[in-house]
């Protein structure tokens, strides 16, 4: 026959296990998010490198349904994206504990 103390300890142990599992899962999800941000940064760096070597001597700029962006337009878009990524990354690092505890523990 189990005593009330042993039942209480079992419940606490179960809750502690669930909490550790939730923490591991939340850390893994934040790690995936951070890795995705890093991949986006790598792709933007590659786009920036390619836009520097692009020239604007394309013929037939206006196709039937769409136009081709100029090299300057591509460069400015990459610059804006990089700025936005920098903001998201800094905010993610700043709020990392809150993101893990509140948002991704569910």
Helices and strands as residue ranges (DSSP letters): H 4-52, H 71-94, H 96-98, I 99-103
